[in-house]
Amino acid sequence: MSSTTIRKAVFPVAGLGTRFLPATKAAPKEMLPVVDKPLIQYAVEEAYSAGVRHMIFVTGRSKRAIEDHFDTAYELENELETAHKQELLALVRSVQPDDMVCAYVRQPRSLGLGHAVLCAEAMVSNEPFAVLLADDLMVGMAGGPSVLNQMVASYQQHGHSILAVQEVPQEHVKRYGIVAGESAGKQLMRVQKIVEKPSPDQAPSRMGVAGRYILTPGIFEEIRNQPTGVGGEIQLTDAIARLMQREAVYAFQYEGKRYDCGSKEGFLEATVELALQHPDVGTSFRNYLKGLSL
């Protein structure tokens, strides 16, 4: 196996989803549907399109619905087959293709994104891997590759950790890990500084880290030795800053759009825009919107 092959992806899905209460009181936020697919499925499909076949979910005690979603639903499949609903049957079976492996590990306490990634270490082993945050629904340019697909192609050229970044408004830098560095070619920057959620007057730039990463296995040692940071959590951003002291880390300006589905506004934006693009409901939904008095 090539050292630049990305076979595994980690999905940290143990968060409580408090910004969507009461909807997330008993249901995982990652299972909230955007049109007709849950958020986590969009992320898994993105990873699959980039060649990843081993999906690792870092879950919590209330996230059983995610495991069920990617499991075989024998009763449902039997009902659809008996009713000769072959199109729906194929749709249900496509959620987990035959060559895709799903594995699950618990994060026993909410100790931050860095800790969630560390929980997957035994399953990742000593190879590079992707991290996808389902809250960030990422869509590539129309007809173009997915965001993770773009990052994998870049990683195969450079062989170093890569962070997806986008320019954010100055007043929003306090919501992101912010990076600064020097240009390393088209869409690529070698990171020289990374700060977790800085105040606007302390931010080194306006380049915010989005919810996609490709990381080398060296990150695990850094997380293990990482003290708690902002919010009393073990921050992945802080571990990446330590990793930069012995390995190059790059920031990648992807082509596409990010919807912050961890916020109500971003979730609604994703729902409307993806509904307009949906082959079944797009036309009728567009006509409906045109008839609204706004």
C-alpha positions in Angstrom: 0.0 0.0 0.0 1.3 3.4 -0.9 1.9 5.8 2.0 -0.2 8.3 0.2 -3.3 6.1 0.0 -6.2 7.2 2.1 -8.2 4.1 3.0 -9.8 5.2 6.3 -12.0 8.1 7.5 -12.9 9.1 11.0 -16.3 10.6 11.7 -16.5 12.3 15.2 -20.3 12.0 15.9 -20.4 11.9 19.7 -21.5 15.5 20.2 -24.8 16.4 21.9 -26.2 18.7 19.3 -27.4 21.2 21.9 -27.9 24.0 19.2 -30.8 21.9 17.8 -32.6 21.0 20.9 -35.3 19.8 21.3 -34.9 18.0 18.0 -31.7 16.3 19.2 -33.0 15.3 22.6 -33.4 11.7 21.5 -32.0 11.7 18.0 -28.4 12.3 16.8 -27.9 15.7 15.2 -26.0 13.8 12.4 -29.2 12.0 11.5 -31.1 15.3 10.8 -32.2 15.1 7.1 -31.3 17.6 4.5 -34.0 16.9 1.9 -33.9 13.1 1.9 -30.6 12.1 3.4 -29.2 12.5 6.9 -26.1 14.7 7.4 -23.9 11.8 8.2 -24.7 10.1 4.9 -23.6 13.1 2.9 -20.2 12.9 4.7 -19.9 9.2 4.2 -20.7 9.5 0.5 -18.1 12.2 0.1 -15.5 9.9 1.7 -16.5 7.0 -0.5 -16.2 9.1 -3.6 -12.6 9.9 -2.6 -11.7 6.2 -2.5 -12.2 5.6 1.3 -13.7 2.3 2.1 -13.2 2.0 5.9 -15.5 4.3 7.8 -14.8 4.8 11.5 -17.5 6.4 13.6 -16.6 7.8 17.0 -19.9 7.7 18.7 -21.6 8.3 22.1 -24.2 6.5 24.1 -27.1 8.2 22.4 -26.0 7.6 18.8 -27.3 4.1 18.1 -29.4 5.4 15.2 -26.2 6.1 13.2 -25.2 2.4 13.5 -28.7 1.3 12.5 -28.7 3.6 9.5 -25.6 1.9 8.0 -26.7 -1.6 9.0 -28.8 -4.0 6.9 -32.6 -3.5 7.5 -33.8 -7.0 6.7 -37.5 -6.3 7.5 -37.6 -3.2 5.3 -35.8 -4.8 2.5 -38.1 -7.8 2.6 -41.2 -5.6 2.5 -39.8 -3.6 -0.5 -38.9 -6.8 -2.3 -42.3 -8.3 -1.7 -44.0 -5.2 -3.0 -41.7 -5.2 -6.1 -40.4 -1.7 -5.2 -37.0 -2.4 -6.8 -36.0 1.3 -7.1 -36.5 1.9 -3.3 -34.8 -1.4 -2.5 -31.7 -0.4 -4.5 -31.8 3.0 -2.7 -31.9 1.4 0.7 -29.1 -1.0 -0.1 -26.9 1.7 -1.6 -26.5 3.4 1.9 -23.8 0.8 2.6 -22.1 -0.5 -0.6 -20.8 -4.1 -0.4 -17.2 -2.9 -0.4 -17.6 -0.4 2.5 -16.7 -1.4 6.0 -18.2 0.5 9.0 -16.7 0.3 12.5 -17.7 2.1 15.7 -15.9 3.2 18.8 -17.2 5.0 21.8 -16.0 8.4 23.1 -16.8 8.0 26.8 -16.7 11.7 27.7 -17.1 14.9 25.7 -13.4 16.0 25.8 -13.1 17.7 22.5 -12.4 16.9 18.8 -8.8 16.0 19.5 -9.9 13.4 22.0 -12.5 12.0 19.6 -9.8 11.5 16.9 -7.6 9.8 19.5 -10.4 7.3 20.3 -10.0 6.0 16.7 -6.3 5.4 16.9 -6.4 1.6 17.3 -8.6 1.3 14.2 -6.6 3.8 12.1 -3.3 2.2 13.0 -0.1 3.6 11.4 -1.5 5.1 8.2 -2.8 8.5 7.0 -6.5 9.0 7.4 -9.2 11.5 6.8 -11.4 13.3 9.3 -14.9 14.5 8.3 -17.2 16.6 10.5 -20.8 15.8 9.4 -21.9 19.3 10.7 -20.0 20.7 7.7 -21.9 19.6 4.6 -19.4 20.1 1.8 -20.4 20.2 -1.8 -17.9 20.4 -4.7 -18.4 22.5 -7.7 -21.1 21.4 -10.1 -19.8 18.4 -12.1 -16.5 18.6 -10.2 -14.9 16.3 -7.6 -16.0 16.4 -3.9 -13.9 18.4 -1.4 -12.3 15.4 0.1 -11.5 14.1 -3.4 -9.7 17.3 -4.1 -7.7 17.0 -0.9 -6.8 13.3 -1.5 -5.4 14.3 -4.9 -3.3 17.1 -3.2 -2.1 14.7 -0.5 -1.0 12.2 -3.1 1.3 14.8 -4.5 2.8 16.1 -1.2 2.3 13.3 1.4 1.7 15.7 4.3 -1.2 16.6 6.5 -3.8 18.8 4.8 -6.5 21.0 6.3 -9.4 22.3 4.3 -9.7 26.1 4.6 -11.9 29.0 3.5 -11.8 32.7 3.9 -14.2 33.8 6.6 -15.5 37.3 7.7 -13.3 39.0 10.3 -16.2 38.9 12.8 -16.4 35.1 12.4 -12.8 34.2 13.0 -13.6 33.5 16.7 -15.7 30.5 15.5 -12.8 28.7 13.7 -9.3 27.4 13.9 -7.4 30.1 11.9 -4.2 29.5 9.9 -1.5 31.6 8.4 1.5 30.7 6.2 3.2 31.0 2.9 1.9 30.0 -0.6 3.0 26.5 -1.7 1.3 26.6 -5.1 -2.2 26.8 -6.5 -4.8 26.4 -3.7 -2.1 25.4 -1.2 -0.4 27.1 1.7 2.3 25.7 4.1 0.9 26.4 7.5 3.2 28.4 9.8 0.7 29.3 12.5 -2.7 27.9 13.6 -4.8 29.3 16.4 -8.1 27.9 17.8 -10.9 30.5 17.9 -8.9 33.7 18.3 -10.5 37.0 19.0 -10.8 39.1 15.8 -7.9 41.4 16.9 -5.6 38.5 17.6 -6.3 36.4 14.5 -3.3 35.8 12.2 -5.5 35.8 9.1 -9.1 35.2 8.0 -8.4 31.6 6.7 -10.6 29.3 8.7 -10.3 25.6 9.0 -13.4 23.8 7.6 -14.5 20.3 8.7 -12.2 18.2 6.5 -8.7 17.0 7.3 -6.2 14.5 6.1 -3.8 13.7 8.9 -0.6 11.6 9.2 -0.6 9.1 12.1 1.9 11.3 13.9 -1.0 13.3 15.1 -1.9 10.7 17.7 1.2 11.2 19.7 0.6 14.9 19.7 -3.0 14.5 21.0 -1.9 12.1 23.7 0.5 14.8 25.0 -1.8 17.7 24.5 -3.1 19.5 27.6 -6.7 20.9 27.5 -7.2 24.1 25.6 -10.1 26.4 24.7 -13.3 25.3 26.6 -11.4 22.8 28.7 -11.3 20.4 25.8 -8.4 18.6 24.0 -8.3 20.6 20.8 -7.3 19.0 17.5 -6.0 22.5 16.4 -3.5 22.5 19.3 -2.2 19.1 18.4 -1.8 20.1 14.7 0.2 23.1 16.0 2.5 20.7 17.8 2.7 18.4 14.8 3.9 21.3 12.7 7.1 21.5 14.7 8.3 18.2 13.2 6.2 17.7 10.0 4.9 20.0 7.3 1.2 20.8 7.4 -0.6 22.4 4.5 -3.9 24.3 4.1 -6.0 23.7 1.0 -8.4 26.1 -0.4 -11.0 23.8 -1.9 -13.4 24.4 -4.7 -17.0 24.1 -3.6 -19.3 25.3 -0.9 -19.6 24.6 2.8 -22.8 24.7 4.7 -22.5 25.1 8.5 -25.2 22.6 9.5 -24.3 22.9 13.1 -26.2 26.2 13.0 -29.9 26.5 12.3 -29.3 29.1 9.6 -26.7 27.0 7.8 -28.9 23.9 8.0 -31.8 25.8 6.4 -29.6 27.2 3.7 -28.4 23.6 2.9 -32.0 22.3 2.8 -33.2 25.0 0.5 -30.2 25.0 -1.9 -30.0 21.2 -2.1 -33.7 20.9 -2.5 -33.5 23.2 -5.5 -30.9 20.9 -7.1 -32.8 17.7 -6.3 -33.9 15.8 -9.5 -37.3 14.8 -8.0 -38.5 18.0 -6.2 -36.2 20.7 -7.5 -38.5 22.2 -10.2 -41.7 22.1 -8.1 -39.9 23.5 -5.0 -38.5 26.3 -7.1 -42.0 27.2 -8.3 -43.3 27.1 -4.7 -40.6 29.5 -3.6 -41.3 31.9 -6.4 -44.9 32.1 -5.2 -44.0 33.1 -1.7 -44.5 36.7 -0.6 -41.1 37.6 0.9 
